[in-house]
Amino acid sequence: MSESIGNSGKGMKLHTKILLGLLIGAVIGITANQTLGGEHGVVVWVNKYLAGPVGQIFLRMLFMIVIPLVFASISLGVAGLGDLRKAGRVGGKAIAYFFASTALAATIGLIIVAIVRPGESLDPVIRENLLQTYAGDASSRVQAAATSTFGIETVVNIVTRNPVKSAVDLDLLGIIFFALMFGAALTQIPTDRAKPMIGFLEALNDVVIRIVGFAMRLAPYGVAGLIFGVTSRFGFHLLKPLAAYILVVLGALLFHALINISAILRFLVGISPGLFFDRIRSALVTAFSTSSSSGTLPTAIAVAEQNLGVPPQIAGFVLPLGSTMCMNGTALFEGITVIFLCQVFGVDLNMGQMIVVMIMAVITAVGAAGVPGGSIPLLVGILTMFGVPGEGIAIVLGVDRILDMSRTTVNVWGDLTATAFVAKSEGVWDASMVPSMEGKAAA
């Protein structure tokens, strides 16, 4: 999955610029806080007329593309599944595995972040000041989100009465349901009638991707402005929960890879996790260095066929599909990020709301597949569902690169595990067919 923010052409890479923007904004903000104080006239002026507007322009570009991004990507994804009916059993097994493993990863992430609760290390006074600073009605919206319940009405309301109103209200669940129905309906009408609409959706998706690129090019300045606003008011207070958040994400990714995926390999696939890792490590290194499942696809296919001995007809079908649908690491990351920011802003989610977060993490992880930086606007949209100000995304955006590299590695690990699982379940491969690598370089 191409979760990387990407490059800015020649010269410094864009993700480096974003990290630099974070550091510069944070250093200047903390310095201003420690020397002048958060309420000093100069600090207030800079936040009101310089840093604040730059950050808001960046945020508004993210909000602007949430709805078309969700609608186009999910509709196209479902429409593409129509071809899988011809593939029959193999396609069904692959898709079932993708969603089950991605849901498992998201659930593990939610459990870990709910236990560790890294966002709660923030001083309650600072949390209240965050709410007052970033949204005039934030407190009331947070209270409403925290006291809302999950029941039969929530399920009914997922079926939107008016998709246009859902778009205006940023009702992601309603838009996702409409997109699912729209894509499913496209698979049921004659191909010649569906083709123009699919072409329109593909063009819309391409346009949205380009706009995401524009927004991400503003990210270094937007992040610098937003993080200056945070640190100039609150100093060092946010650094401790941010460090804990990074450790929670990396720890949860490691847990899913070493425990969950290893258990699947040993008990469902019947291969030693150590042997499997040894044979696929070149693909994992590629995933880590590129932050792109799509960019890793050629290496992953070569590894599956040459190092694992998976038949080409299975590897060539499951891996391309998995590179856009098997998003274990991304769903885990999104779930943790939403819960962490809810904790930072004092939103106490009940069990039903946690389930909604898990479902949204799975669906949006699949929906954002192949879109550079696509999870960022989707995360902003999910946050607003629970009353968290969109500005909160600035707290985590600057450290996203290392998390991006790590979650993409887990995504590719999951893709290759899915390929082995499907091949084993079809009876065309097992661990005894893994070729010897003696005297042979790994792919």
C-alpha positions in Angstrom: 0.0 0.0 0.0 1.3 3.4 -0.9 0.9 5.1 2.4 4.1 7.2 1.8 3.5 10.9 1.5 5.9 10.6 -1.4 8.7 12.7 -2.9 8.6 16.3 -3.9 10.7 15.8 -7.0 14.4 16.6 -7.0 16.1 17.5 -3.8 14.8 16.9 -0.3 12.0 14.2 0.0 8.6 15.5 1.0 8.4 13.3 4.1 11.8 14.8 5.2 10.3 18.3 4.7 7.3 17.4 6.8 9.5 16.1 9.6 11.7 19.2 9.3 8.5 21.3 9.5 7.4 19.5 12.6 10.8 20.0 14.3 11.1 23.7 13.3 7.5 24.4 14.4 8.0 22.5 17.7 11.3 24.1 18.5 10.2 27.6 17.8 6.9 27.0 19.6 8.5 25.5 22.7 11.1 28.3 22.8 8.3 30.9 22.5 6.4 29.2 25.3 9.4 29.0 27.6 10.6 32.5 27.0 7.5 34.6 26.3 4.6 32.4 27.5 1.6 31.1 25.6 -0.5 34.2 26.2 2.2 36.8 25.2 1.0 39.3 22.6 3.6 38.3 20.0 2.7 34.6 20.3 -1.0 35.3 20.0 -0.4 37.5 16.9 1.7 34.8 15.2 -0.9 32.1 15.9 -3.8 34.3 14.7 -2.3 35.9 11.6 0.5 33.5 10.5 0.8 30.0 11.9 -3.0 29.5 12.4 -4.1 30.5 8.9 -1.4 28.4 7.2 -2.4 25.3 9.3 -6.1 25.9 8.7 -5.6 26.1 4.9 -3.8 22.7 5.0 -6.6 21.2 7.2 -9.3 22.6 5.0 -7.7 20.9 1.9 -7.8 17.6 3.8 -11.5 18.1 4.8 -12.3 19.1 1.2 -11.3 15.7 -0.3 -12.6 13.4 2.4 -16.0 12.7 0.8 -14.9 12.3 -2.9 -11.9 10.2 -1.7 -14.2 7.8 0.3 -16.8 7.6 -2.4 -14.5 7.1 -5.4 -12.1 4.6 -3.8 -14.7 2.4 -2.1 -17.1 2.4 -5.1 -14.2 1.4 -7.4 -13.1 -1.2 -5.0 -16.5 -2.9 -4.8 -17.0 -2.6 -8.6 -13.7 -4.3 -9.1 -14.9 -7.3 -7.0 -17.4 -8.1 -9.8 -14.6 -9.7 -11.7 -13.8 -11.9 -8.7 -17.0 -13.8 -9.2 -15.4 -15.3 -12.3 -12.4 -16.4 -10.2 -14.8 -18.3 -7.9 -13.4 -20.1 -4.9 -9.9 -18.6 -4.9 -11.2 -15.0 -5.0 -13.7 -15.7 -2.2 -11.0 -17.2 0.1 -8.6 -14.4 -0.6 -11.2 -11.7 0.2 -12.4 -13.5 3.3 -8.8 -13.8 4.6 -8.1 -10.1 3.8 -11.0 -8.8 5.8 -10.7 -11.3 8.7 -6.9 -10.6 9.2 -7.4 -6.9 8.8 -10.2 -6.9 11.4 -8.0 -8.9 13.7 -5.1 -6.4 13.4 -7.4 -3.5 14.0 -8.9 -5.2 17.1 -5.5 -5.9 18.5 -4.5 -2.3 18.0 -7.6 -1.1 19.8 -7.1 -3.5 22.7 -3.5 -2.4 23.2 -4.2 1.3 23.0 -7.2 0.9 25.4 -5.0 -0.9 27.9 -1.9 1.4 27.7 -3.9 4.6 27.2 -1.0 6.8 26.0 -3.2 9.8 25.5 -4.2 9.9 29.1 -0.7 10.9 30.3 -1.6 14.5 29.3 -2.4 16.9 32.1 -6.2 17.3 32.4 -5.8 21.1 32.5 -3.8 21.0 29.3 -6.4 18.8 27.7 -9.2 21.3 28.6 -7.1 24.1 27.2 -6.6 22.1 23.9 -10.4 21.8 23.5 -10.9 25.5 24.2 -8.1 26.5 21.9 -9.0 24.4 18.8 -12.8 24.6 18.7 -15.3 27.1 20.1 -17.9 24.3 20.6 -15.4 21.5 21.0 -16.3 20.8 24.6 -20.0 20.3 23.8 -19.2 18.2 20.7 -16.8 16.0 22.8 -19.4 15.6 25.5 -22.0 14.6 22.9 -19.7 12.1 21.4 -18.7 10.6 24.7 -22.3 10.2 25.9 -23.8 8.9 22.7 -24.7 5.2 22.6 -24.3 2.4 20.1 -27.6 0.6 19.4 -30.1 -0.4 16.8 -30.6 3.2 15.8 -26.9 3.5 15.0 -27.2 0.5 12.7 -30.3 1.9 11.0 -28.8 5.3 10.6 -25.8 3.8 8.6 -28.4 3.5 5.7 -28.4 7.2 4.8 -31.6 8.8 3.6 -29.8 11.5 1.7 -26.2 10.9 0.5 -25.8 14.6 -0.3 -26.7 15.6 3.2 -24.4 12.9 4.5 -21.6 14.4 2.5 -22.4 17.9 3.8 -22.5 16.6 7.4 -19.3 14.6 6.9 -21.2 11.5 7.8 -18.7 8.9 6.8 -20.7 5.8 7.7 -23.6 7.1 5.4 -21.2 7.8 2.5 -19.4 4.5 2.9 -22.8 2.6 2.8 -23.9 4.6 -0.3 -20.5 3.9 -2.0 -20.8 0.2 -1.2 -24.3 0.0 -2.7 -23.2 2.1 -5.7 -20.2 -0.2 -6.4 -22.3 -3.3 -5.9 -24.9 -2.0 -8.3 -22.3 -1.4 -11.0 -21.4 -5.1 -10.9 -25.1 -6.0 -11.6 -25.7 -3.9 -14.7 -24.5 -4.7 -18.3 -20.8 -4.0 -18.8 -21.3 -1.6 -21.6 -23.6 0.5 -19.3 -21.3 0.3 -16.3 -18.1 1.1 -18.2 -18.7 4.9 -18.6 -19.5 5.3 -14.8 -16.5 3.3 -13.8 -14.4 5.5 -16.1 -15.8 8.5 -14.4 -15.1 7.1 -11.0 -11.5 6.3 -12.1 -11.0 9.8 -13.3 -12.5 11.2 -10.1 -10.2 9.0 -8.1 -7.2 10.2 -10.1 -8.2 13.9 -9.6 -8.6 13.3 -5.8 -5.2 11.6 -5.7 -3.7 14.7 -7.4 -5.4 17.0 -4.9 -4.1 14.8 -2.1 -0.6 15.4 -3.6 -1.3 19.2 -3.6 -2.3 19.0 0.1 0.7 17.0 1.0 3.0 19.5 -0.6 1.5 22.1 1.8 2.0 19.7 4.7 5.5 20.9 5.8 4.1 24.4 6.2 0.8 23.3 7.6 2.4 21.0 10.1 4.8 23.7 11.2 2.0 26.1 11.7 -0.2 23.6 13.6 2.5 22.3 15.8 3.7 25.8 16.6 0.2 26.6 17.7 0.2 23.5 20.0 3.7 23.9 21.5 3.7 27.7 21.8 0.6 27.3 24.1 1.5 24.0 25.9 5.2 23.6 25.8 6.6 20.2 26.5 3.3 18.7 27.8 2.4 16.9 24.5 5.8 15.3 24.0 5.4 12.5 26.5 2.0 11.1 25.2 3.4 11.4 21.6 6.4 9.2 22.5 4.1 6.7 24.2 1.8 6.7 21.1 4.8 5.9 18.8 5.8 3.0 21.0 2.2 1.7 21.2 1.9 1.7 17.4 5.3 0.0 16.8 4.6 -2.5 19.6 1.2 -3.4 18.3 2.5 -3.9 14.8 5.3 -6.1 16.2 2.7 -8.1 18.2 0.5 -8.7 15.2 3.4 -9.8 13.0 5.1 -12.0 15.6 2.1 -13.5 17.4 -1.0 -13.3 15.1 0.6 -13.8 11.7 3.0 -16.4 13.1 0.1 -18.4 14.6 -1.7 -18.3 11.2 1.5 -19.6 9.5 2.1 -22.4 12.0 -1.5 -23.6 12.5 -3.4 -22.7 9.3 -0.6 -22.7 6.7 1.6 -25.4 8.3 5.0 -23.7 7.9 7.5 -22.6 10.4 7.2 -18.8 10.9 11.0 -18.5 11.1 11.4 -20.3 7.7 8.7 -18.1 6.2 10.3 -14.9 7.4 13.7 -16.0 6.1 12.3 -16.6 2.6 10.3 -13.3 2.4 12.7 -10.9 4.1 13.8 -9.3 0.8 10.2 -8.3 0.2 9.9 -6.9 3.7 13.1 -4.8 3.3 11.7 -3.4 0.1 8.4 -2.6 1.8 10.1 -0.9 4.7 12.3 1.2 2.5 9.6 2.2 0.0 6.5 2.4 2.2 4.6 1.0 -0.7 2.8 -2.3 -1.1 2.3 -1.6 -4.8 6.0 -0.7 -5.3 6.9 -4.0 -3.5 4.6 -6.1 -5.6 7.2 -7.3 -8.2 9.5 -8.4 -5.4 6.7 -10.0 -3.5 5.6 -12.0 -6.5 9.2 -13.1 -7.2 9.6 -14.1 -3.5 6.4 -16.1 -3.4 7.1 -18.0 -6.6 10.9 -18.5 -6.2 11.6 -18.6 -2.5 8.3 -20.2 -1.3 7.4 -22.2 -4.4 3.8 -20.9 -4.5 2.3 -21.6 -8.0 2.3 -18.5 -10.3 -1.4 -18.6 -10.9 -2.0 -18.2 -7.1 0.7 -15.7 -6.4 -0.1 -13.6 -9.5 -3.8 -13.4 -8.5 -3.7 -13.0 -4.7 -0.7 -10.6 -4.3 -2.0 -7.8 -6.6 -5.3 -8.0 -4.9 -3.7 -8.1 -1.5 -1.6 -5.0 -2.3 -4.8 -2.9 -2.3 -7.1 -4.9 0.1 -4.9 -6.7 2.7 -4.2 -3.7 5.0 -3.3 -5.3 8.4 -0.8 -2.7 9.4 -2.8 0.3 8.1 -6.0 -0.6 9.9 -4.1 -1.2 13.1 -2.4 2.2 12.8 -5.7 4.0 12.1 -7.5 2.4 15.0 -4.7 3.3 17.4 -4.4 6.9 16.1 -8.1 7.6 16.5 -8.3 6.2 20.0 -5.1 8.0 21.0 -6.4 11.4 19.8 -9.7 10.7 21.5 -7.8 10.1 24.7 -5.8 13.3 24.3 -8.9 15.3 23.8 -10.8 13.6 26.7 -13.3 11.5 24.6 -14.1 8.4 26.5 -15.5 5.9 24.0 -17.8 3.1 25.0 -17.7 -0.5 23.6 -20.1 0.2 20.8 -18.1 3.3 19.7 -14.9 1.2 19.8 -16.6 -1.3 17.5 -17.4 1.6 15.1 -13.8 2.7 15.2 -12.7 -0.9 14.3 -15.1 -1.1 11.4 -14.1 2.3 10.1 -10.4 1.5 10.4 -10.9 -1.7 8.3 -13.1 -0.1 5.7 -11.0 3.1 5.3 -7.7 1.2 5.3 -9.0 -0.8 2.3 -10.6 2.3 0.8 -7.4 4.4 1.0 -5.4 1.7 -0.7 -2.9 3.0 -3.3 -3.5 6.6 -2.5 -0.4 8.5 -1.3 -1.2 10.1 2.0 -4.8 8.9 1.6 -5.2 7.8 5.2 -4.6 11.3 6.6 -7.8 13.0 5.3 -9.8 9.8 6.2 -8.4 9.9 9.7 -9.5 13.6 10.0 -13.0 12.6 8.9 -13.2 9.8 11.5 -12.0 12.1 14.3 -14.8 14.5 13.6 -17.3 11.7 14.1 -16.3 11.6 17.7 -16.0 15.3 18.3 -12.2 15.6 18.1 -11.0 18.8 16.5 -9.3 18.1 13.1 -6.3 20.1 14.3 -5.4 17.1 16.5 -4.0 15.3 13.4 -1.0 17.6 13.6 0.1 15.9 16.8 0.8 12.7 14.9 1.4 13.7 11.3 5.0 14.8 11.7 6.1 11.4 13.1 4.1 9.4 10.5 7.0 8.4 8.3 8.6 5.8 10.5 5.1 4.4 11.4 4.3 4.4 7.6 7.4 2.3 6.9 6.6 -0.1 9.7 2.9 -0.6 8.9 3.6 -1.1 5.2 6.0 -3.9 6.1 3.2 -5.6 8.1 0.9 -5.1 5.2 3.3 -6.9 2.8 3.9 -9.6 5.4 0.1 -10.1 5.5 -0.1 -10.2 1.7 2.4 -13.0 1.5 0.8 -14.9 4.3 -2.5 -14.7 2.6 -1.0 -16.1 -0.6 0.4 -19.1 1.2 -2.9 -19.6 3.0 -4.9 -19.6 -0.2 -2.4 -21.9 -2.0 -2.5 -24.3 1.0 -6.3 -24.3 1.2 -6.5 -25.0 -2.6 -4.2 -28.1 -2.2 -1.7 -26.8 -4.7 1.1 -26.0 -2.2 2.4 -26.9 1.2 5.5 -26.3 3.3 7.2 -29.4 1.8 7.2 -27.6 -1.6 9.4 -24.7 -0.3 12.5 -24.9 -2.4 16.0 -25.3 -0.9 18.0 -22.0 -1.0 21.4 -23.7 -0.8 23.7 -22.2 -3.4 20.9 -19.9 -4.5 20.5 -16.2 -3.8 17.2 -15.1 -2.3 14.9 -13.2 -4.7 
